[in-house]
Amino acid sequence: MSLRLLKAAAAALTLCAFAPAMAPGPAAAQSFDRPVRIVVPFAPGGTSDILARLIAPKLSEAVGQPVVVENKPGAAGNIGADAVAKARPDGHTLLLMDIGSLAIAPSLFSDLSYNVETDLAPVGMVMFGPYVLAVNPSVPAKNVSELVAYAKANPGKLAVANSGVGALNHITAVALARDLGIDWKNVPYKGGSAASRAVVSGESTVIINGATATLPFVTNGQLVGIAVTGDERLKALPNVETFKEAKLPLDDAGTWQGLLTSGKTPPEVVAKLNAELNKILAMPEIQSKIAEQGGSVRPGTPDAVKTWLTTNIKSWGDIVRAADIKTN
């Protein structure tokens, strides 16, 4: 073989050796080439908004692009969710919200403009925040058994404040009344903070609401803590029993905050986002700040969120239909 042919053969072998590294693969499909949006479908200041602004700077570092938080409130979260469902499916538009609202939406809204299970792709769970069941101090009850006894002896007298018709804490109160055989009124307000203030003032008498909004009123004595959902008692309320300890149903009710993106986003992009989200949730400073909100991180897989949604769409839907809850 001539020297010229030997050099050509060597060059060809060198090119083949480097070809796999040069070929486009999953990394190319996972690239982020412009700013990323995290849509929060509620007003600023709530739990979803706080979490989005906590995660955004860390996610920006991970993907090498600015990450901006955009509040798109309205229609119980459906305006923002619809915007993400219809966005370009490339992982650059994300949705952070209480996915309990998504689980309720199909049974609550007959004209829903998107399909929760196909038009949105779960990225991962972010946080679980327990509910606190509390009462105005005028209610003669310090624990679950006393509250149930009082409610049964005084049907229709207790007024349970909620953050809006069809909100998860509204549905929880309806389900509790059904399962415990009690009769109390459900009173809607414009958000959890307004509902908490209404019970503090005595306008309503009972609340089932997220720990973030309710804990301050209980710890300063303006409300009396009766029980909390979740697996364990809250450090801030060590003497308040859990729903499970009190043998109440719905012990896993609460705010389940999740991150999602557009439904047809490539699986490798979703996997990349999930990996980065779980890294962020493993950071001690993030865990500490989420604990300050009364919650705990819930890292996991997209499939786990998908299963959670499928299960809860059915279970919460059964409650909505049985109680004939309407949004208008």
C-alpha angles and dihedrals in degrees: 000000000000122000090247092056092046091054091049092051092049091050091051092051091050091051091050091050092057097038097092092054091048096046118099113253141157092309090063091051090050095054121122113214104173140026118304122225125212106199115207108194094206137066120280119276101042128113095268091050093048091050094047092053090046093052099037099078092047093047089049090057091048098051098033094235136097113270115206129190116224122190114213105170127180145090095039091300096313097114093059094039091052091051091056093043089057097041124108106285099236104104096258093109117059135180123215116186148120098288090204084079089056091050091054097042099080093057096037101048118050091187098049107160096211138038111246094207100044107025095052127054117207115232099180147305115271109185146350117215117187126229120242118215106209140161139206110264089246089071108092095229133102099172142021098271092051092047093050092046091051092047092051092048092048108037114195094006098103116077116205114206117214136179095249142321108296094016114139093249088053092052090046091055091049092050093047092052090050095048096043096043095237133134121222133152121251114219119190123216134179098268139333096282092055090048092052092050090050091057092045089054093047094243085121126016111211134041136185105191146140118292092237093065099032108040097075091057092049096046092051093048099249090116132028115232113227105171143337132217123230134066099295144020118274116256089227091053106036094160096052112094125227123248087249093054089049090048092240121153123241094043090161095053114121141093112320106189115200140175120228139168138195116312102243096046110137113263092237091058091049089049091052092051091046092052092050092045092053091049089053092048090052092060111108093222091053092048090049094051092047089050087054087060089057093256143103131225117259108196116182147120133302089244091057091056091046090053091047091053095047092050095045096044086062100040097044090040090057090054093047092050095044091051092042091228114185131190094218 
